[in-house]
Amino acid sequence: MNIQFEQTKFRESISIGYHLWKEFRTKDWFYLSLYTLIYFTHCFFFWDQMSVMNTNLESELMARNGVVYFWQLYPFQIIPVYVVSFLFVLVSAGVLIVFLKIKNIRMKFILLPLIRKQFQLFFYILSLLYIGNLCLGFFHDSEVYIILILCFWFGLYIYFVKGNVNLFHQMIRMDSNHPSSLSKGIGYLIPILWSICIISLVRI
């Protein structure tokens, strides 16, 4: 009886967890919260490694630039991630406003839903990236580690671009009587333009 009772409770717990997952994953803030939770959980359980990395980063940055900013160290490295996400929203909003004006599409019905969906997609990809990097860390001493990392990053970036294209194209088709291939082109342009902005900032 005890075994059956425990199995029943376990199934109920799994069912409740699954329903909560389905409920919360539709929220705008879900993937932002998930990424933040994963990040700080990793920092908490591997703080000794983070401390060593902070020491190495401080030495390297002091030798290179003569100054170390707090957001360059753990656990504050998540702050630039939030800044980058804000930049992505700004770039997306700017491109979308221009496109919607050109196509004479009702801006108030499209702009905010698109921005929310893109924000979700952005942190969904970041969560996959963080988890994937942690998993690939087990192969750090392997000869194929660099190849695995590059393939993973490239594949995830392509997935991000394609996801943005599909999202943009579907939502434009839902609210426009004149869909065109231009919507897909804009869908490609947003993540690529954002990437160029990030690379430019890094180089500065």
Secondary structure by P-SEA (a helix, b strand, c coil): caaaaaaaaaaaaaaaaaaaaaaaaaccaaaaaaaaaaaaaaaaaaaaaaaaaaaaaaaaaaaccccccccccccccaaaaaaaaaaaaaaaaaaaaaaaaaacccccccaaaaaaaaaaaaaaaaaaaaaaaaaacccccccaaaaaaaaaaaaaaaaaaaaaaaaaaaaaaaccccccaaaaaaaaaaaaaaaaaaaaaaac
